[in-house]
Amino acid sequence: MTTTATPPKAGAASRPRRSVRQRIENRDGLMMSAPITIIVVAIIIIPILWTVVLSFQEARYSDVARNGLFNPFTFDNYIDTLTAPGFWSSIMTTVIYTVATTAGSIIVGFIAALALRDAFPGRGAIRAAMLLPYVAPVVAAAYVWTVILDPQYGVINAVGTRFLGWDEPINFLGSAPSALITVIVFEIWRYFPFAFMFFAAALTGLNREIEEAALVDGASPLQKFWYVILPQMLPVIALLSLLRLVMTFNKFDDIYLLTGGAADTQVAAVRVYDQLVGSGNIGAASANAVVLAIILAIGLLAYTRFTARQEAK
Amino acid sequence: MSSYQLQTRAISVGKWVVIALLVIAAVFPFYYMIVMSFVRIEDLLRNPLQLFPDLATITTETYRRVLAPEDEGGFGFSRFMRNSAIVATGATVLTMLLAIPASYAMTRLRFAGRRQVSALFLAVYMFPTIIIAVPIFVGFQVIGLGSSLPGLTIAYIALTVPVCVHMLRSYMQSIPEAIDEAAYMDGANRWQIMTRITVPLTMPTLMSTALFAFMIAWNEFLFALLFLTAKKDLWTVSLGLNLLSDGQEVPKTILMAGSVLLTVPIVALYAIAERYLTEGLTAGASKG
């Protein structure tokens, strides 16, 4: 933004013209960005602020329809949220789910990008095929998985009981430890292509000469990876971790569709949904959502602090 | 064999194993979905292991039933697909109309509050759907937009706008500003410069951004679930598939046919725009 520096040589005559131009530019800029800003404020910013207001109210559907914003203020929702027995376990589940899927999808995506780095016939088609899980609608993807994993007619259990010697079919999505593992695997499957895209783009931007020089100097392929490629990918890993952590922490549809939050897979977002729709308790749902946002903000702050320190080293 | 050779050999073999496994993992569920959509439910229950079903037993009855309206014994997916198309198209058009001028202004024009507007979009990008879903849902109910397709369309803008602005902006930044300057000197105003010069130059990215917006809206589930559950006429395909799957009376193979119908339009669009889409989304990734 180096605009205001008027060259000292410019005479008095050119001055008013410049400022007129600047004024037009200012007006045009405001006009062009106003509609979207108004919409974003109306459907994102105001709703967020309203969530905060609602979280301090004893609000159910009928109250909100009748009184709008004017319900008495109370801290009850927060006290109830923080002391509810299910709350902390849902946070714990969310954290496990978020960290495991973020790490998993980044690692698998990185491996995929490395494997597909060198050109070969058919690479384009394979790349495109690999993005399918990310592109496909979540409902269709979740639905196929539930059919594939079904204890009665699912192909996985058919293979397992017939060829792998399983004593009985495994209820992947219905029983306690396996359900969480399955939804984590599902999420890694769905989002490794996203990481893959980012790594593939970053890898094509790398200067290969450095790697060749390292090989000439006697570095083994593993050393080349560890000391030459990996350090150059750290910014991408940091960016991806940030994006995926935020997105997964609030993930709703994947788990809702696969398990409905049963068998110890009730993540925080599903809990908010249950409060909202199941019991119609808008105030409690809002308070829960606000607490989530605060936890996420604290997590992000810690994360950026940590990465900043790493970079400083 | 030295460790160097060992590693080189292991990598050259392992690479193909990894590629094969990943391709199978990515493609198999979709292959299975298509196969199962052509199978009779009795055949599936009798033999769950038919990955290559007998051609003689294949049926298209599943598709007929899933698409047919309810009064003809079907599940009404034609209507659901029409609803999804209306909502996704509407959201895409609105998003582009809003995002193009804003992205242009943010990359080209110095105006009061430009920094703040840019920061706003970055912040909004980080806000989770479930948090804005509660008040949007409640608010739209209060103002009467709750259980309607226009309401859902407007709500989807909240999901599409941040990422679309991000994609458009990073591309517009790469177009030299000197072109604008020249047109300005020739007497064009901002609006003319944007519509006659920037938009044509940005066309490939515009198309892929629009397709991405369409994908987000077509694939969306949570808002549809909140807004439309009570109104069966207005269900989108995602919602129809989920709510029908809860009923025990709907055979799974018919739901696989529904899944195929939900997936095919998106995969077709994606096939057209794959390269641009990847470029648009990962723009700036290598810069960190």
Interface residues (C-beta under 8 A of the other chain):
Chain A: M1 T3 Q22 I24 E25 N26 R27 D28 G29 L30 M32 S33 P35 I36 T37 I39 V40 I43 I44 I45 I46 P47 I48 W50 T51 L54 Y61 V64 A65 G68 V108 I111 A112 A115 L116 I126 A128 A129 M130 L131 L132 P133 V135 A136 P137 V138 V139 A140 A141 Y143 V144 W145 V147 I148 D150 Q152 Y153 G154 V155 N157 A158 V159 R162 W189 F192 P193 M197 F198 A200 A201 A202 G205 S220 P221 L222 P235 V236 A238 L239 V246 M247 F249 N250 F252 D253 L257 A269 V272 Y273 L276 V277 I282 A285 S286 A289 V290 L292 A293 L296 L300
Chain B: S3 Y4 Q7 T8 I11 K15 V18 I19 L22 V23 A25 A26 V27 P29 F30 Y32 M33 M36 L44 L45 P48 L49 L51 L98 A99 P101 A102 Y104 A105 M106 L109 R110 F111 A112 G113 R114 V117 L120 F121 V124 M126 F127 P128 T129 I130 I131 I132 V134 P135 I136 F137 V138 G139 Q141 V142 I154 A155 I157 A158 V161 P162 V165 N189 R190 W191 M194 M215 W218 N219 F221 L222 L226 V237 S238 L241 N242 S245 K252 L255 M256 S259 V260 L262 T263 I266 V267 Y270 A271 E274 T278 E279 L281 T282 A285 S286 K287 G288
